[in-house]
Amino acid sequence: MQERNAVTAQGAPQPGKKHHVLLTGVTGFVGKVVLWQLLERREELGIEHVSVLVRCKSPSKKKGEGHSQAAAERFDNKVGGSEIFKKLPNGWRRLVTVVQADLELPDLGLSESDRQQLEASVTHVLHCAASVEFDLPVKSALGANVEAALHMLELARSCKQLISMVSVSTAYVSRWHGGPIHETLGHLPRPATELRQIILDGSRPESELLAESGHPNTYTYTKCIAEHLLSARRGDVPLVIVRPSIISAAWASPHPGWIDSTAAFAGCLLFTGLGLIKAWEADPNVRLDVVPVDVVSERVIAAGFSEPLPAPGEPPPIRLAAMGLRMAMRADYATGSTARFFRERPGAKAPPGVFIGGVQHGFLLQDLLRRALPVKLARTYFSLTRKAAQARQVDKINSRVQQLNAAFRYFIHHSFDFRPSRPVELPGFSAERYMDAVNRGMYKHLLGRDETQLPLAGASHDDGQGDLRWARSHPAPDPVFPALGLAMRKALRHCTSSITFDRCSFERAAAAVPPGHLIVLAPSHRSYFDFLLSSYVCFQHPELGIPMPRIAAAEEFSRLPVVSRVLTRAGAFYVRRGVGRAVPELGQELERVVKEARALMFFIEGQRSRGRRVLAPKRGLLRALQATNRPFAVLPIAISYERVPEESAFERELRGGARSKMSVEAIFRWLLALGRGEVKLGRVHMACGNPLLLDPTTDVQDLARQVAAEIQHETVITSFHLRAFLAHAFPQRAASAGAASASNAQSKEEQGAESRTASVHEPLDEAWLAQAIERRGGRVLASDTPLPESPSPALLQSLQSQWMHWFYQDALELFPESRVVRDHVARHSWTTPADAGDRHDPRVRCMVRALFQPVLEAYELVSQHVSVSSPALAEPTGPALMARSNPAAYLPLLEDAFRALSEHGLVRELQPGQYVPNSEFDAGFFAMLEPGPCAGGQEVRFGA
């Protein structure tokens, strides 16, 4: 052993040497991150293998499984299934061996073969296992924290290749005292050997032992005993002790905010955020030394691999993994920031709000009003209403609240001045940034909430507040704002299953707005709901920093009695669309908006998109803004619907009917349908794109295209859209012989569907399609919205149009000679999908054909229709007329085909929507032929 220590006195990785690490505590919070870092840094550290000691739990024994199998199963469930290991290279599990053990047994419960193998090959022992329960009986704490450490020491002593051993303790083995706390053994009132024996004998009460030592609980007490005994018994084992302070979520790795434990600090914060703890008995000025778990993990690995190791007979080095008083955070800031964070997000059990102070600050009164009395009232109510389960739940939560306050009273009344010999250096670290990471980590990993799809409204939305209380909690300069907000809250609850929004995207966009720039909201336009939803986000979440906007509404709203007055009070002003020139009234209104430094909202697409495609952007209002000579930041907002409120009106228009006009009567009819429960819109999602800056030098045309691109990129798809497409684009083939014999009578649509799927052997299902979209940069959200029983072709095509742009690049690559594909993509592609690298998958080709088949058919229908029209008679035709006479045709595609022919000089547009053919019309211009085999084995091109 002396020779080994002389060789590795610095403990640094030796070139060419392969290390075998033995790790304990891997099922715990710290142990998981240590294992992750060992695997992530395996090349740097020269790690060949990691063995982990895992206890077999009794439930697995009841299933009749062997101990080793049960230990491996526990590892796979608690560790291998953790998200932090998912991004490691494939095969990482082969580097880890799970060894069944029980650290409290003298031989660690190891089999003879396991022990021999470990003794022969282990080079590093990292002992991270412990029981962090503060109120564990002292004898149980001794077993978990002292006996286990001593048993690990003996195993390390027998390892022939051992380079180092690290034992993880706690910084709070040092009792609080005024002044700095250094890396030395903590004080014990008598020898550790004697105290250990007293605990084993049970000759003195636990309370006397704690009072004698001055430690606040059995955890810190037994950890202090363990340090003394390890130091005394280490002999020639190269031991290093690492002492973390209060461990919390990761700062940087595996990724910011990662946490999977509700123990200690996280439990306190989580109960505060959920609104369950309303008062903390603490010194509000106390500074808490909260250290990120990745800092602790790095210190553990550094202690074993790069720290100087002690020679035989020297005391083991002690390394504090603590932030130090300079980087510690105030207790009132920690709890206050968590309360604010949760108050701004749904999920709290009660509205968060916390008092922090000692008895001298009025804690007893606050605790009475905020906890004791409400608990008493709730318990009485549940008893009178015979709701025993709810009463027990109240008692359970109340007991936990009191337990947390008692357990942490010592730590939140004293500021510990830890002085690590190696200070923590984290670039960019601040208490504000770290608490934001902690709160986001708890919200995501402990509560399972996704901030990219937070509930905003709808039937499933529950923010723990009644409607009136919610309205009162949102003050506004005019009572019309909370009134409209309340009406929206109630209406959306009846007509949508959920409305979610990507909070992170809104926060990023607002944070990226340069100082002095006025905010312009540019939502997509699919419904009259769009401006209401965009304003609702600003009203419900003012902390986002996006002011309630003035709204540039269509002039038709100004002619609605009552409605126009309400909208005007809510900030709307009215503009004429399609004028084609500057409107003085608009310029004057914008000057007022600029003067008041208000936010503005307008729809860059102009009119609503009936077919859910991003329409060509209008630039008039952008130019009017530019003329004010002020800088603006345009925030594109994508609002993604499953069903839209105006669906029936749109379907009528898509069949060639006249555009519906807004009227009070139409609004009233819709509200009656809402009241009867006939309006079911499913799920709605909102996301914000990157802000785009507008100033006097900006190229407005380019800016408008960028806004359209951001809207298209941020538009999400739900599983409802995919199910609708798959159910109707690929109908199942008839199984009976009779249906097969009647195949010649099948419709062209059915034959095309079958030909498109004939060569696909892998399943073209919802899961594959969702993955294909996400590989291209899109996003698919889960939804249980049922499919309509008999959807019209127009509805199906509209649903498809919401997401088919993700396959535009594939279509261009797969069918480069198709004039139809090129024309369609040129008109409707604003964003560029990522290269998914799966273009050779036959399912992709099948998908593209299915998506573009209606496009081909529409262009072919127009081409045939115009070819039989007589230029001499000059009888106008057009897309609306064709849509009325061809119910299966899709009006927006017919409009595209006529525009394409017009642009190529094959038809003339007499007036909007009416065309006549030119004498030189080429009926084969688009070569609209169905792809597939043709006579003579030749392959027909997909639209020449």
Protein Blocks (a to p, Z undefined) as FASTA:
>chain_A
ZZmmmmmmnopacehiacddddehklpmklmmmmmmmmmmmmmnopabdcddddddfklm
mnopafklmmmmmmmmmmmmpmklmmpcehklmmpccddddfkbmnlopafklmmmmmmm
pmbdcdfbdcfbfklcfklmmmmmmmmmmmmmmmmmmpmkbfbdcddddfklpccdedjd
dddddddfbdfklmmmmmmnopacfklmmmmnopabfklmmmmmmmmmmmmmnomaccdd
dddddddddfkbmbghiacbfghjlmmmmmmmnomambdcddfkbccddddfklmmmmmm
mmmmmpccddehiacddddddebjmlmccfklmmmmmmmmmmmpghifbdcddddddfkn
ommmmmmmmmmmmmmmmmmmmmmnopaklmmmmmmmmmmmmmmmmmmmmmmmcccddddf
bdcddehiafklmmmmmmmmmmmmmnopafklccfbdjklcghiafklmmmmmccfbfkl
mmmmmmmmmmmmmmpfbdcddfklmmmmmmmpcghiacddddddfbfklmmmmmmmmmmm
mmnopacddddddfklmmpghklmmmmmnopacddehklpacfklmmmmmmmmmnopacd
ddfklpacfkopacdddfklmmmmmmnopacdddddddddfbdfklmmmmmmmnopacdd
ddfklmmmmmmmmmnopacgbjadddddddddddfkbcfklmmmmmmmmmmmmpccdfkl
mmmmmmmmmccddfbfklmmmmmmpcfklmmmmmmmmmpmbdcdfklmmmmmmmnopacd
ddfbdcdfbdcfklmmmmmmmmmmmmmmmmmmmmmmlmklmmmmmmmpmbdcddehlmmp
mklmmmmmmmmmmmmmmmmmmmmmmmmpcfklopacdfklmmmmmmkbcfklmmmmmmmm
mmnopaccfbghiacddfklcfklnopacedddehhiacdehZZ
